[in-house]
Amino acid sequence: MKVIFEADSWEELHKFQNQNAIQKPQKALPLDVSIDGLELSIRATNALHKVGVHTIRSLIEIHPFDFMRIDDIGSKTASEIVGVLYYHGYTYQGKQ
């Protein structure tokens, strides 16, 4: 999604950014949907497939801190996964 916005002042721009920074979760997708439907980056999708995570159900069973133990997933990719899942209406069921 590309948003074009022309601001007359820094104050207007700051207000616009704050209003659009938080995206409300959409209706949750079914748990058995492939992670390919989440619009994750190729890096995230490939790394998850390598460890046998193919559905949303298997993804939300992993605690966010455990993402960083997976090869090719660093803090940015882990944050991406958490954000995408939240956007689609999911929170984690993994062990705390």
matplotlib code that plots the C-alpha trace (Angstrom):
import matplotlib.pyplot as plt

x = [0.0, 1.4, 0.1, 0.9, 0.3, 1.3, 1.6, 1.8, 3.7, 5.7, 2.9, 0.4, 2.7, 3.3, -0.4, -1.0, 1.8, 0.3, -3.2, -2.0, 0.7, -1.6, -3.5, -6.6, -6.7, -8.8, -11.0, -8.9, -8.1, -8.9, -6.1, -5.5, -4.7, -1.2, 1.3, 1.8, -1.5, -0.2, 1.9, 5.1, 8.4, 10.1, 12.8, 10.2, 8.1, 11.1, 12.6, 9.3, 8.8, 12.3, 11.4, 8.0, 5.7, 3.1, -0.1, -1.2, -2.1, 1.5, 2.8, 0.8, 2.0, 5.5, 6.4, 7.7, 11.0, 11.5, 11.4, 15.0, 16.2, 15.1, 17.9, 17.5, 15.1, 16.4, 14.7, 13.3, 11.8, 10.4, 8.8, 7.4, 5.8, 4.3, 2.9, 1.4, -0.3, -1.7, -2.9, -4.8, -6.3, -4.0, -2.2, 0.1, -0.9, 2.7, 4.2, 5.3]
y = [0.0, 3.4, 6.5, 9.9, 12.8, 16.4, 18.3, 22.0, 21.7, 19.2, 19.2, 18.0, 15.3, 14.1, 14.0, 12.0, 9.5, 8.9, 8.3, 5.8, 4.0, 1.6, -0.8, -2.4, -6.2, -7.7, -10.6, -13.7, -16.1, -19.8, -21.6, -24.2, -21.5, -21.7, -19.1, -18.3, -16.3, -14.0, -11.8, -12.4, -11.6, -14.4, -14.7, -15.3, -17.7, -19.8, -19.9, -21.1, -23.7, -25.1, -25.9, -27.4, -24.4, -24.4, -23.2, -20.4, -22.9, -24.2, -20.6, -19.3, -22.2, -20.8, -18.2, -15.0, -15.3, -18.7, -17.2, -15.9, -19.5, -20.3, -20.0, -16.8, -15.1, -12.2, -9.4, -7.6, -10.8, -11.8, -8.4, -8.7, -12.1, -10.8, -7.7, -9.6, -12.1, -9.3, -7.5, -10.7, -10.9, -13.4, -13.4, -16.2, -19.4, -20.5, -21.1, -18.0]
z = [0.0, -1.0, 0.7, -0.8, 1.5, 1.2, 4.5, 4.9, 8.2, 10.2, 12.8, 10.1, 9.0, 12.5, 13.2, 10.0, 10.9, 14.3, 13.0, 10.4, 12.4, 14.1, 11.8, 13.3, 13.1, 10.3, 10.7, 11.6, 8.8, 9.4, 11.3, 8.5, 5.9, 4.5, 5.8, 2.1, 2.4, 5.1, 2.7, 4.7, 3.1, 1.1, 3.8, 6.6, 4.5, 3.4, 6.9, 8.4, 5.7, 6.3, 9.9, 9.0, 9.7, 6.9, 8.5, 10.7, 13.4, 13.6, 13.4, 16.4, 18.5, 18.4, 21.0, 19.5, 21.3, 19.7, 16.2, 16.6, 17.1, 13.6, 10.9, 8.8, 11.2, 13.1, 15.1, 12.0, 10.5, 13.9, 14.3, 10.8, 11.6, 14.9, 13.1, 10.2, 12.6, 14.7, 11.6, 10.7, 14.2, 15.8, 19.1, 20.4, 22.2, 22.7, 26.1, 28.0]

ax = plt.figure().add_subplot(projection="3d")
ax.plot(x, y, z, "-o")
ax.set_aspect("equal")
plt.show()
